[in-house]
Amino acid sequence: MEYGEYDARTGMYTGLPKQWQSLLGPPRSISRPRPIVDPSCITPVDVAELKTVIRGPNSRFNTPIPQHLDSP
């Protein structure tokens, strides 16, 4: 049973019941806008340090605490 179709050119669905259309909301832009500022250009921080994995005390891995979290 098919209720509607998606038009990739316009980014819109057609033939859907009104209830379904209200769930989807208004049509969005096809192309994603570029960011105004690239945060990696203005933030001199190593991203790997921000991705700390927290493990329980019984873990066989020893994850060091990054310096920016260790100092007061």
PDB file of N, CA, C and O in Angstrom:
ATOM      1  N   MET A   1       0.853  -1.173   0.000  1.00  0.00           N
ATOM      2  CA  MET A   1       0.000   0.000   0.000  1.00  0.00           C
ATOM      3  C   MET A   1       0.899   1.237   0.000  1.00  0.00           C
ATOM      4  O   MET A   1       1.716   1.415   0.904  1.00  0.00           O
ATOM      5  N   GLU A   2       0.750   2.069  -0.994  1.00  0.00           N
ATOM      6  CA  GLU A   2       1.590   3.250  -1.125  1.00  0.00           C
ATOM      7  C   GLU A   2       0.728   4.495  -0.955  1.00  0.00           C
ATOM      8  O   GLU A   2      -0.306   4.644  -1.608  1.00  0.00           O
ATOM      9  N   TYR A   3       1.172   5.396  -0.061  1.00  0.00           N
ATOM     10  CA  TYR A   3       0.388   6.591   0.215  1.00  0.00           C
ATOM     11  C   TYR A   3       0.922   7.838  -0.460  1.00  0.00           C
ATOM     12  O   TYR A   3       0.157   8.762  -0.737  1.00  0.00           O
ATOM     13  N   GLY A   4       2.198   7.887  -0.727  1.00  0.00           N
ATOM     14  CA  GLY A   4       2.740   9.106  -1.295  1.00  0.00           C
ATOM     15  C   GLY A   4       4.066   8.867  -1.968  1.00  0.00           C
ATOM     16  O   GLY A   4       4.590   7.754  -1.992  1.00  0.00           O
ATOM     17  N   GLU A   5       4.597   9.946  -2.515  1.00  0.00           N
ATOM     18  CA  GLU A   5       5.881   9.876  -3.201  1.00  0.00           C
ATOM     19  C   GLU A   5       6.763  11.015  -2.722  1.00  0.00           C
ATOM     20  O   GLU A   5       6.280  12.043  -2.246  1.00  0.00           O
ATOM     21  N   TYR A   6       8.059  10.812  -2.859  1.00  0.00           N
ATOM     22  CA  TYR A   6       9.035  11.844  -2.513  1.00  0.00           C
ATOM     23  C   TYR A   6       9.686  12.338  -3.791  1.00  0.00           C
ATOM     24  O   TYR A   6      10.175  11.543  -4.594  1.00  0.00           O
ATOM     25  N   ASP A   7       9.694  13.643  -3.980  1.00  0.00           N
ATOM     26  CA  ASP A   7      10.340  14.253  -5.142  1.00  0.00           C
ATOM     27  C   ASP A   7      11.688  14.792  -4.697  1.00  0.00           C
ATOM     28  O   ASP A   7      11.752  15.810  -4.009  1.00  0.00           O
ATOM     29  N   ALA A   8      12.770  14.119  -5.083  1.00  0.00           N
ATOM     30  CA  ALA A   8      14.119  14.522  -4.662  1.00  0.00           C
ATOM     31  C   ALA A   8      14.508  15.876  -5.241  1.00  0.00           C
ATOM     32  O   ALA A   8      15.323  16.588  -4.653  1.00  0.00           O
ATOM     33  N   ARG A   9      13.941  16.236  -6.373  1.00  0.00           N
ATOM     34  CA  ARG A   9      14.272  17.520  -6.992  1.00  0.00           C
ATOM     35  C   ARG A   9      13.739  18.691  -6.158  1.00  0.00           C
ATOM     36  O   ARG A   9      14.440  19.685  -5.969  1.00  0.00           O
ATOM     37  N   THR A  10      12.508  18.576  -5.662  1.00  0.00           N
ATOM     38  CA  THR A  10      11.913  19.661  -4.879  1.00  0.00           C
ATOM     39  C   THR A  10      12.063  19.447  -3.380  1.00  0.00           C
ATOM     40  O   THR A  10      11.933  20.394  -2.605  1.00  0.00           O
ATOM     41  N   GLY A  11      12.339  18.195  -2.956  1.00  0.00           N
ATOM     42  CA  GLY A  11      12.460  17.901  -1.531  1.00  0.00           C
ATOM     43  C   GLY A  11      11.124  17.817  -0.827  1.00  0.00           C
ATOM     44  O   GLY A  11      11.051  18.004   0.388  1.00  0.00           O
ATOM     45  N   MET A  12      10.057  17.537  -1.576  1.00  0.00           N
ATOM     46  CA  MET A  12       8.720  17.501  -0.987  1.00  0.00           C
ATOM     47  C   MET A  12       8.064  16.143  -1.200  1.00  0.00           C
ATOM     48  O   MET A  12       8.360  15.427  -2.157  1.00  0.00           O
ATOM     49  N   TYR A  13       7.152  15.807  -0.266  1.00  0.00           N
ATOM     50  CA  TYR A  13       6.332  14.609  -0.396  1.00  0.00           C
ATOM     51  C   TYR A  13       4.991  15.016  -1.000  1.00  0.00           C
ATOM     52  O   TYR A  13       4.472  16.092  -0.705  1.00  0.00           O
ATOM     53  N   THR A  14       4.436  14.156  -1.842  1.00  0.00           N
ATOM     54  CA  THR A  14       3.123  14.417  -2.423  1.00  0.00           C
ATOM     55  C   THR A  14       2.227  13.218  -2.185  1.00  0.00           C
ATOM     56  O   THR A  14       2.698  12.082  -2.119  1.00  0.00           O
ATOM     57  N   GLY A  15       0.928  13.474  -2.055  1.00  0.00           N
ATOM     58  CA  GLY A  15      -0.044  12.402  -1.919  1.00  0.00           C
ATOM     59  C   GLY A  15      -0.166  11.817  -0.526  1.00  0.00           C
ATOM     60  O   GLY A  15      -0.759  10.751  -0.365  1.00  0.00           O
ATOM     61  N   LEU A  16       0.373  12.474   0.482  1.00  0.00           N
ATOM     62  CA  LEU A  16       0.281  11.958   1.847  1.00  0.00           C
ATOM     63  C   LEU A  16      -0.998  12.449   2.516  1.00  0.00           C
ATOM     64  O   LEU A  16      -1.483  13.532   2.191  1.00  0.00           O
ATOM     65  N   PRO A  17      -1.556  11.666   3.453  1.00  0.00           N
ATOM     66  CA  PRO A  17      -2.683  12.159   4.245  1.00  0.00           C
ATOM     67  C   PRO A  17      -2.264  13.400   5.048  1.00  0.00           C
ATOM     68  O   PRO A  17      -1.087  13.569   5.367  1.00  0.00           O
ATOM     69  N   LYS A  18      -3.235  14.265   5.372  1.00  0.00           N
ATOM     70  CA  LYS A  18      -2.932  15.514   6.086  1.00  0.00           C
ATOM     71  C   LYS A  18      -2.240  15.256   7.425  1.00  0.00           C
ATOM     72  O   LYS A  18      -1.371  16.029   7.827  1.00  0.00           O
ATOM     73  N   GLN A  19      -2.613  14.185   8.114  1.00  0.00           N
ATOM     74  CA  GLN A  19      -1.987  13.870   9.398  1.00  0.00           C
ATOM     75  C   GLN A  19      -0.495  13.595   9.220  1.00  0.00           C
ATOM     76  O   GLN A  19       0.313  14.017  10.047  1.00  0.00           O
ATOM     77  N   TRP A  20      -0.130  12.905   8.169  1.00  0.00           N
ATOM     78  CA  TRP A  20       1.277  12.594   7.908  1.00  0.00           C
ATOM     79  C   TRP A  20       2.034  13.851   7.508  1.00  0.00           C
ATOM     80  O   TRP A  20       3.176  14.050   7.920  1.00  0.00           O
ATOM     81  N   GLN A  21       1.395  14.703   6.702  1.00  0.00           N
ATOM     82  CA  GLN A  21       2.039  15.952   6.298  1.00  0.00           C
ATOM     83  C   GLN A  21       2.354  16.815   7.515  1.00  0.00           C
ATOM     84  O   GLN A  21       3.402  17.457   7.569  1.00  0.00           O
ATOM     85  N   SER A  22       1.441  16.830   8.497  1.00  0.00           N
ATOM     86  CA  SER A  22       1.676  17.647   9.690  1.00  0.00           C
ATOM     87  C   SER A  22       2.833  17.095  10.520  1.00  0.00           C
ATOM     88  O   SER A  22       3.527  17.862  11.188  1.00  0.00           O
ATOM     89  N   LEU A  23       3.055  15.774  10.492  1.00  0.00           N
ATOM     90  CA  LEU A  23       4.192  15.192  11.211  1.00  0.00           C
ATOM     91  C   LEU A  23       5.517  15.568  10.565  1.00  0.00           C
ATOM     92  O   LEU A  23       6.516  15.762  11.258  1.00  0.00           O
ATOM     93  N   LEU A  24       5.530  15.671   9.241  1.00  0.00           N
ATOM     94  CA  LEU A  24       6.762  16.013   8.526  1.00  0.00           C
ATOM     95  C   LEU A  24       7.108  17.486   8.652  1.00  0.00           C
ATOM     96  O   LEU A  24       8.282  17.853   8.600  1.00  0.00           O
ATOM     97  N   GLY A  25       6.106  18.328   8.816  1.00  0.00           N
ATOM     98  CA  GLY A  25       6.361  19.757   8.922  1.00  0.00           C
ATOM     99  C   GLY A  25       6.600  20.388   7.566  1.00  0.00           C
ATOM    100  O   GLY A  25       6.441  19.740   6.532  1.00  0.00           O
ATOM    101  N   PRO A  26       6.984  21.662   7.576  1.00  0.00           N
ATOM    102  CA  PRO A  26       7.212  22.354   6.304  1.00  0.00           C
ATOM    103  C   PRO A  26       8.427  21.790   5.578  1.00  0.00           C
ATOM    104  O   PRO A  26       9.323  21.232   6.212  1.00  0.00           O
ATOM    105  N   PRO A  27       8.467  21.932   4.253  1.00  0.00           N
ATOM    106  CA  PRO A  27       9.619  21.420   3.494  1.00  0.00           C
ATOM    107  C   PRO A  27      10.903  22.136   3.881  1.00  0.00           C
ATOM    108  O   PRO A  27      10.900  23.331   4.172  1.00  0.00           O
ATOM    109  N   ARG A  28      11.997  21.391   3.879  1.00  0.00           N
ATOM    110  CA  ARG A  28      13.304  21.948   4.223  1.00  0.00           C
ATOM    111  C   ARG A  28      14.102  22.200   2.956  1.00  0.00           C
ATOM    112  O   ARG A  28      13.757  21.726   1.874  1.00  0.00           O
ATOM    113  N   SER A  29      15.156  22.942   3.117  1.00  0.00           N
ATOM    114  CA  SER A  29      16.032  23.230   1.988  1.00  0.00           C
ATOM    115  C   SER A  29      16.751  21.956   1.560  1.00  0.00           C
ATOM    116  O   SER A  29      17.154  21.157   2.405  1.00  0.00           O
ATOM    117  N   ILE A  30      16.911  21.765   0.269  1.00  0.00           N
ATOM    118  CA  ILE A  30      17.607  20.593  -0.264  1.00  0.00           C
ATOM    119  C   ILE A  30      19.089  20.655   0.091  1.00  0.00           C
ATOM    120  O   ILE A  30      19.673  19.662   0.524  1.00  0.00           O
ATOM    121  N   SER A  31      19.686  21.813  -0.091  1.00  0.00           N
ATOM    122  CA  SER A  31      21.121  21.940   0.180  1.00  0.00           C
ATOM    123  C   SER A  31      21.338  22.435   1.604  1.00  0.00           C
ATOM    124  O   SER A  31      20.676  23.369   2.057  1.00  0.00           O
ATOM    125  N   ARG A  32      22.243  21.818   2.281  1.00  0.00           N
ATOM    126  CA  ARG A  32      22.555  22.207   3.650  1.00  0.00           C
ATOM    127  C   ARG A  32      23.441  23.449   3.613  1.00  0.00           C
ATOM    128  O   ARG A  32      24.444  23.470   2.899  1.00  0.00           O
ATOM    129  N   PRO A  33      23.083  24.479   4.373  1.00  0.00           N
ATOM    130  CA  PRO A  33      23.912  25.691   4.357  1.00  0.00           C
ATOM    131  C   PRO A  33      25.279  25.448   4.982  1.00  0.00           C
ATOM    132  O   PRO A  33      25.426  24.636   5.894  1.00  0.00           O
ATOM    133  N   ARG A  34      26.267  26.162   4.477  1.00  0.00           N
ATOM    134  CA  ARG A  34      27.616  26.048   5.029  1.00  0.00           C
ATOM    135  C   ARG A  34      27.670  26.783   6.361  1.00  0.00           C
ATOM    136  O   ARG A  34      26.986  27.792   6.530  1.00  0.00           O
ATOM    137  N   PRO A  35      28.467  26.301   7.309  1.00  0.00           N
ATOM    138  CA  PRO A  35      28.587  26.994   8.591  1.00  0.00           C
ATOM    139  C   PRO A  35      29.236  28.362   8.412  1.00  0.00           C
ATOM    140  O   PRO A  35      30.043  28.564   7.504  1.00  0.00           O
ATOM    141  N   ILE A  36      28.876  29.290   9.282  1.00  0.00           N
ATOM    142  CA  ILE A  36      29.442  30.634   9.217  1.00  0.00           C
ATOM    143  C   ILE A  36      30.894  30.617   9.665  1.00  0.00           C
ATOM    144  O   ILE A  36      31.743  31.269   9.057  1.00  0.00           O
ATOM    145  N   VAL A  37      31.186  29.868  10.734  1.00  0.00           N
ATOM    146  CA  VAL A  37      32.534  29.798  11.287  1.00  0.00           C
ATOM    147  C   VAL A  37      32.901  28.336  11.491  1.00  0.00           C
ATOM    148  O   VAL A  37      32.081  27.545  11.954  1.00  0.00           O
ATOM    149  N   ASP A  38      34.127  27.979  11.147  1.00  0.00           N
ATOM    150  CA  ASP A  38      34.629  26.635  11.414  1.00  0.00           C
ATOM    151  C   ASP A  38      35.281  26.664  12.792  1.00  0.00           C
ATOM    152  O   ASP A  38      36.343  27.269  12.943  1.00  0.00           O
ATOM    153  N   PRO A  39      34.679  26.027  13.811  1.00  0.00           N
ATOM    154  CA  PRO A  39      35.217  26.101  15.168  1.00  0.00           C
ATOM    155  C   PRO A  39      36.647  25.591  15.297  1.00  0.00           C
ATOM    156  O   PRO A  39      37.383  26.041  16.175  1.00  0.00           O
ATOM    157  N   SER A  40      37.051  24.661  14.437  1.00  0.00           N
ATOM    158  CA  SER A  40      38.421  24.151  14.544  1.00  0.00           C
ATOM    159  C   SER A  40      39.447  25.218  14.181  1.00  0.00           C
ATOM    160  O   SER A  40      40.617  25.095  14.543  1.00  0.00           O
ATOM    161  N   CYS A  41      39.029  26.257  13.476  1.00  0.00           N
ATOM    162  CA  CYS A  41      39.962  27.339  13.121  1.00  0.00           C
ATOM    163  C   CYS A  41      40.206  28.295  14.283  1.00  0.00           C
ATOM    164  O   CYS A  41      41.264  28.919  14.352  1.00  0.00           O
ATOM    165  N   ILE A  42      39.245  28.419  15.195  1.00  0.00           N
ATOM    166  CA  ILE A  42      39.391  29.392  16.280  1.00  0.00           C
ATOM    167  C   ILE A  42      39.638  28.742  17.637  1.00  0.00           C
ATOM    168  O   ILE A  42      39.890  29.444  18.617  1.00  0.00           O
ATOM    169  N   THR A  43      39.572  27.424  17.711  1.00  0.00           N
ATOM    170  CA  THR A  43      39.749  26.726  18.984  1.00  0.00           C
ATOM    171  C   THR A  43      40.974  25.830  18.903  1.00  0.00           C
ATOM    172  O   THR A  43      40.901  24.744  18.328  1.00  0.00           O
ATOM    173  N   PRO A  44      42.107  26.262  19.469  1.00  0.00           N
ATOM    174  CA  PRO A  44      43.329  25.446  19.395  1.00  0.00           C
ATOM    175  C   PRO A  44      43.329  24.313  20.423  1.00  0.00           C
ATOM    176  O   PRO A  44      44.136  24.312  21.352  1.00  0.00           O
ATOM    177  N   VAL A  45      42.435  23.364  20.254  1.00  0.00           N
ATOM    178  CA  VAL A  45      42.298  22.261  21.203  1.00  0.00           C
ATOM    179  C   VAL A  45      42.387  20.950  20.436  1.00  0.00           C
ATOM    180  O   VAL A  45      41.811  20.809  19.358  1.00  0.00           O
ATOM    181  N   ASP A  46      43.100  20.009  20.991  1.00  0.00           N
ATOM    182  CA  ASP A  46      43.166  18.689  20.385  1.00  0.00           C
ATOM    183  C   ASP A  46      41.847  17.974  20.650  1.00  0.00           C
ATOM    184  O   ASP A  46      41.484  17.760  21.806  1.00  0.00           O
ATOM    185  N   VAL A  47      41.135  17.606  19.609  1.00  0.00           N
ATOM    186  CA  VAL A  47      39.822  17.000  19.751  1.00  0.00           C
ATOM    187  C   VAL A  47      39.892  15.660  20.477  1.00  0.00           C
ATOM    188  O   VAL A  47      38.952  15.305  21.187  1.00  0.00           O
ATOM    189  N   ALA A  48      40.963  14.919  20.321  1.00  0.00           N
ATOM    190  CA  ALA A  48      41.077  13.608  20.969  1.00  0.00           C
ATOM    191  C   ALA A  48      40.992  13.723  22.487  1.00  0.00           C
ATOM    192  O   ALA A  48      40.455  12.832  23.146  1.00  0.00           O
ATOM    193  N   GLU A  49      41.511  14.797  23.042  1.00  0.00           N
ATOM    194  CA  GLU A  49      41.445  14.972  24.497  1.00  0.00           C
ATOM    195  C   GLU A  49      40.020  15.204  24.972  1.00  0.00           C
ATOM    196  O   GLU A  49      39.703  14.909  26.125  1.00  0.00           O
ATOM    197  N   LEU A  50      39.169  15.716  24.124  1.00  0.00           N
ATOM    198  CA  LEU A  50      37.785  15.985  24.511  1.00  0.00           C
ATOM    199  C   LEU A  50      36.921  14.732  24.481  1.00  0.00           C
ATOM    200  O   LEU A  50      35.815  14.729  25.021  1.00  0.00           O
ATOM    201  N   LYS A  51      37.411  13.680  23.861  1.00  0.00           N
ATOM    202  CA  LYS A  51      36.632  12.454  23.731  1.00  0.00           C
ATOM    203  C   LYS A  51      37.099  11.408  24.733  1.00  0.00           C
ATOM    204  O   LYS A  51      37.478  10.302  24.349  1.00  0.00           O
ATOM    205  N   THR A  52      37.073  11.749  25.994  1.00  0.00           N
ATOM    206  CA  THR A  52      37.494  10.840  27.048  1.00  0.00           C
ATOM    207  C   THR A  52      36.438   9.757  27.258  1.00  0.00           C
ATOM    208  O   THR A  52      35.245  10.053  27.331  1.00  0.00           O
ATOM    209  N   VAL A  53      36.871   8.525  27.352  1.00  0.00           N
ATOM    210  CA  VAL A  53      35.969   7.416  27.616  1.00  0.00           C
ATOM    211  C   VAL A  53      36.005   7.133  29.113  1.00  0.00           C
ATOM    212  O   VAL A  53      37.070   6.894  29.681  1.00  0.00           O
ATOM    213  N   ILE A  54      34.843   7.162  29.742  1.00  0.00           N
ATOM    214  CA  ILE A  54      34.746   6.905  31.175  1.00  0.00           C
ATOM    215  C   ILE A  54      34.400   5.435  31.362  1.00  0.00           C
ATOM    216  O   ILE A  54      33.406   4.950  30.823  1.00  0.00           O
ATOM    217  N   ARG A  55      35.224   4.732  32.125  1.00  0.00           N
ATOM    218  CA  ARG A  55      34.995   3.310  32.385  1.00  0.00           C
ATOM    219  C   ARG A  55      34.907   3.082  33.889  1.00  0.00           C
ATOM    220  O   ARG A  55      35.410   3.875  34.685  1.00  0.00           O
ATOM    221  N   GLY A  56      34.271   2.001  34.254  1.00  0.00           N
ATOM    222  CA  GLY A  56      34.122   1.662  35.662  1.00  0.00           C
ATOM    223  C   GLY A  56      35.426   1.200  36.283  1.00  0.00           C
ATOM    224  O   GLY A  56      36.402   0.983  35.565  1.00  0.00           O
ATOM    225  N   PRO A  57      35.469   1.041  37.618  1.00  0.00           N
ATOM    226  CA  PRO A  57      36.695   0.659  38.313  1.00  0.00           C
ATOM    227  C   PRO A  57      37.182  -0.747  37.966  1.00  0.00           C
ATOM    228  O   PRO A  57      38.355  -1.053  38.179  1.00  0.00           O
ATOM    229  N   ASN A  58      36.321  -1.600  37.444  1.00  0.00           N
ATOM    230  CA  ASN A  58      36.715  -2.965  37.107  1.00  0.00           C
ATOM    231  C   ASN A  58      37.199  -3.102  35.669  1.00  0.00           C
ATOM    232  O   ASN A  58      37.385  -4.216  35.180  1.00  0.00           O
ATOM    233  N   SER A  59      37.405  -1.978  34.991  1.00  0.00           N
ATOM    234  CA  SER A  59      37.829  -2.012  33.599  1.00  0.00           C
ATOM    235  C   SER A  59      39.278  -2.465  33.494  1.00  0.00           C
ATOM    236  O   SER A  59      40.102  -2.140  34.349  1.00  0.00           O
ATOM    237  N   ARG A  60      39.585  -3.217  32.438  1.00  0.00           N
ATOM    238  CA  ARG A  60      40.964  -3.642  32.229  1.00  0.00           C
ATOM    239  C   ARG A  60      41.763  -2.571  31.497  1.00  0.00           C
ATOM    240  O   ARG A  60      42.972  -2.712  31.312  1.00  0.00           O
ATOM    241  N   PHE A  61      41.093  -1.506  31.083  1.00  0.00           N
ATOM    242  CA  PHE A  61      41.768  -0.410  30.398  1.00  0.00           C
ATOM    243  C   PHE A  61      42.029   0.722  31.384  1.00  0.00           C
ATOM    244  O   PHE A  61      41.223   0.974  32.280  1.00  0.00           O
ATOM    245  N   ASN A  62      43.142   1.389  31.216  1.00  0.00           N
ATOM    246  CA  ASN A  62      43.464   2.529  32.065  1.00  0.00           C
ATOM    247  C   ASN A  62      43.444   3.773  31.185  1.00  0.00           C
ATOM    248  O   ASN A  62      44.359   3.989  30.390  1.00  0.00           O
ATOM    249  N   THR A  63      42.416   4.579  31.324  1.00  0.00           N
ATOM    250  CA  THR A  63      42.278   5.781  30.515  1.00  0.00           C
ATOM    251  C   THR A  63      42.781   6.978  31.308  1.00  0.00           C
ATOM    252  O   THR A  63      42.205   7.305  32.346  1.00  0.00           O
ATOM    253  N   PRO A  64      43.842   7.643  30.846  1.00  0.00           N
ATOM    254  CA  PRO A  64      44.342   8.809  31.576  1.00  0.00           C
ATOM    255  C   PRO A  64      43.368   9.978  31.486  1.00  0.00           C
ATOM    256  O   PRO A  64      42.614  10.100  30.521  1.00  0.00           O
ATOM    257  N   ILE A  65      43.394  10.825  32.490  1.00  0.00           N
ATOM    258  CA  ILE A  65      42.562  12.021  32.509  1.00  0.00           C
ATOM    259  C   ILE A  65      43.272  13.108  31.707  1.00  0.00           C
ATOM    260  O   ILE A  65      44.442  13.386  31.967  1.00  0.00           O
ATOM    261  N   PRO A  66      42.594  13.729  30.738  1.00  0.00           N
ATOM    262  CA  PRO A  66      43.222  14.800  29.969  1.00  0.00           C
ATOM    263  C   PRO A  66      43.642  15.958  30.873  1.00  0.00           C
ATOM    264  O   PRO A  66      43.012  16.208  31.900  1.00  0.00           O
ATOM    265  N   GLN A  67      44.691  16.655  30.494  1.00  0.00           N
ATOM    266  CA  GLN A  67      45.232  17.739  31.314  1.00  0.00           C
ATOM    267  C   GLN A  67      44.210  18.828  31.580  1.00  0.00           C
ATOM    268  O   GLN A  67      44.162  19.365  32.687  1.00  0.00           O
ATOM    269  N   HIS A  68      43.395  19.167  30.599  1.00  0.00           N
ATOM    270  CA  HIS A  68      42.440  20.255  30.803  1.00  0.00           C
ATOM    271  C   HIS A  68      41.363  19.888  31.828  1.00  0.00           C
ATOM    272  O   HIS A  68      40.697  20.782  32.349  1.00  0.00           O
ATOM    273  N   LEU A  69      41.172  18.591  32.132  1.00  0.00           N
ATOM    274  CA  LEU A  69      40.216  18.176  33.153  1.00  0.00           C
ATOM    275  C   LEU A  69      40.892  17.917  34.497  1.00  0.00           C
ATOM    276  O   LEU A  69      40.229  17.921  35.535  1.00  0.00           O
ATOM    277  N   ASP A  70      42.196  17.695  34.485  1.00  0.00           N
ATOM    278  CA  ASP A  70      42.928  17.346  35.695  1.00  0.00           C
ATOM    279  C   ASP A  70      43.296  18.576  36.526  1.00  0.00           C
ATOM    280  O   ASP A  70      43.346  18.496  37.754  1.00  0.00           O
ATOM    281  N   SER A  71      43.551  19.699  35.883  1.00  0.00           N
ATOM    282  CA  SER A  71      43.985  20.886  36.621  1.00  0.00           C
ATOM    283  C   SER A  71      42.785  21.713  37.067  1.00  0.00           C
ATOM    284  O   SER A  71      41.756  21.721  36.391  1.00  0.00           O
ATOM    285  N   PRO A  72      42.908  22.421  38.216  1.00  0.00           N
ATOM    286  CA  PRO A  72      41.775  23.217  38.737  1.00  0.00           C
ATOM    287  C   PRO A  72      41.481  24.442  37.916  1.00  0.00           C
ATOM    288  O   PRO A  72      40.562  25.194  38.238  1.00  0.00           O
TER     289      PRO A  72
END
